[in-house]
Amino acid sequence: MRKYTKKVNYIVPLLLIVVTVLFHSVCGLKQSSEIKNKIIKKIPFEVNQAVAVDKKYYYAISNIKIVKCDKKTNKVIATWEADTTEKKYKHFHHLNSGTVIDGKLYCAHSRYDIDPNDNTVEIWNVEGKLLEHEQTIHMPRKYGSLTWIDQHPDGTWWMCYAVYGEGENHKTKLVKYQYLNNKFVEVENWGFPKEVVNNWEDMSCSGGSWGPDGLLYTTGHDYPRAYVLRIDDTNNLSLVRIEKEVGFFGQGIAWDRYSKKPILWGIERNKNITQTYIPQK
């Protein structure tokens, strides 16, 4: 009887250890799968610059053309293309990316490479099924080529001005604005972290969108990565992490702010519009 009791005393703790290890292993696998990025949809579409998104629609943005589509059916709702023979649209050359705020689509536009410092913010009324160009706001000829625009949840506006070429693209600027009396008034600006600039090679920052986690997700020109940034405690723009397996290859991106899940939209140039689930890390 004593021998049997002694054997049980060894077996019970051993079983507890095995069960504990298995439990933590399973939980670890579950947690790992929960934080993994997942491409959830690819929509065949010939678009070469960006995608923007609101509650019901997405907007495929090319150089001088925008196509508005229904998010559920992918049906084309409206198409707008700049008639560059008209005086008010003559400057259109290179729409880069966009964001939809309160029924307005705001797009970053530059005349790169004709005139790299000639930039505008172009605004469309997209209420309901509309896609009507409303306004052109000329930006100061100051930093480089305007590649993206987005609004922070606090109401401030953020834009990126790209400078291209190795040895030059470190001059790319992130600029914070207030929008007052139909003008963007600069508040502050930052350079990009060296480790991000090095990933651009001879290109620059092509897309940016504020995420649901309060971090700024940015892209380069070609690679399937998102560089996640924040303004740190020393007021520097710093790299938090690099997201891979994102489904898109650089260019303009947009968080779906109407989705219950954290979904980031992007494009594969002239091939697909993509939706990627990017859980909070």
C-alpha positions, -999 to +999 in steps of 0.1 A: +000+000+000+028+024+008+045+016-026+013+024-044+008+057-026+043+067-033+039+060-071+007+081-071+025+109-055+049+110-084+023+106-112-002+133-101+023+162-102+037+149-135+002+148-150-004+184-138+028+195-155+018+178-188-017+193-187-004+228-179+022+226-207-005+214-232-029+241-220-004+269-226+007+255-259-029+254-272-035+290-259-003+301-275-013+287-308-047+303-306-033+336-296-008+334-325-035+327-350-056+355-337-029+381-343-019+368-378-028+390-408-052+375-433-061+385-468-099+382-468-108+394-503-093+403-537-115+422-561-102+421-597-098+458-607-075+478-630-065+506-607-030+521-604-028+545-575-051+538-545-083+529-529-105+549-505-135+536-486-166+547-467-196+529-452-212+517-485-187+523-512-151+520-522-133+543-546-107+531-571-082+559-577-061+562-608-041+591-622-070+612-634-099+588-629-120+576-600-145+547-600-171+545-572-183+509-565-208+493-541-189+474-513-213+445-512-219+439-549-188+455-565-212+472-589-199+504-605-220+533-591-203+563-608-172+572-627-153+605-629-125+613-652-107+647-656-113+663-689-078+680-692-090+701-721-111+720-697-093+749-679-104+738-644-091+703-649-061+711-670-037+707-641-048+670-634-019+646-637-013+623-608-040+615-582-022+595-555-045+585-527-077+595-509-098+595-477-136+599-473-146+622-444-182+633-438-194+627-474-164+642-491-136+624-508-103+642-503-075+632-527-038+640-527-027+652-562+007+661-576+022+670-610+052+647-604+073+644-625+064+674-646+066+697-616+072+678-584+063+707-561+030+716-578+004+700-554-033+702-548-059+686-526-089+677-548-124+673-532-155+654-544-190+653-530-197+616-526-230+618-506-253+589-516-244+578-552-228+611-561-192+615-573-190+652-582-158+673-581-163+703-559-130+720-551-093+723-558-070+736-530-035+745-540-008+736-515+024+756-509+054+747-531+075+736-502+083+700-494+080+678-525+052+657-542+020+652-522+013+615-521-014+610-494-039+627-471-058+615-441-077+629-411-067+619-375-096+611-351-088+644-333-097+664-364-062+673-376-052+666-411-020+648-421-002+648-455+029+633-469+053+650-494+076+626-512+111+632-524+126+606-546+160+591-552+185+574-528+203+601-509+174+625-514+143+606-502+152+612-465+138+647-472+103+632-474+080+650-449+050+641-428+030+673-422+002+680-397-025+706-406-055+723-393-083+729-419-095+764-414-116+786-438-111+762-467-073+762-462-049+738-447-027+756-422+005+738-412+010+730-376+041+708-375+063+685-397+085+654-392+111+634-412+107+597-415+128+572-394+160+561-411+150+524-410+119+532-429+137+554-455+162+525-461+133+502-470+121+526-497+153+522-517+151+550-543+113+556-539+094+572-510+062+570-489+031+564-512+003+558-487-008+565-452-039+559-430-045+562-393-054+528-378-080+519-352-051+513-327-041+550-330-010+542-350-001+555-385+001+528-412+022+538-442+035+522-474+064+525-498+060+523-535+063+486-544+067+462-515+040+442-496+046+459-463+031+485-440+054+506-418+036+513-386+046+546-370+038+568-341+048+602-327+068+591-296+073+608-263+102+629-276+080+641-305+098+621-331+082+600-358+093+565-348+088+530-362+067+506-341+069+476-364+067+464-400+036+445-410+040+419-437+015+396-455-007+426-461-020+418-496-011+451-512+021+463-528+028+498-517+005+527-531-025+543-514-042+525-485-073+531-464-086+517-431-123+507-433-136+528-404-171+513-407-160+477-403-164+459-370-131+441-377-098+460-384-097+458-423-071+476-443-078+482-480-051+484-506-042+476-542-021+454-564-015+478-593-037+472-623-047+438-609-067+438-576-082+458-548-075+440-516-089+437-481-067+425-453-076+417-417-048+432-395-056+425-359-042+447-331-007+435-321 
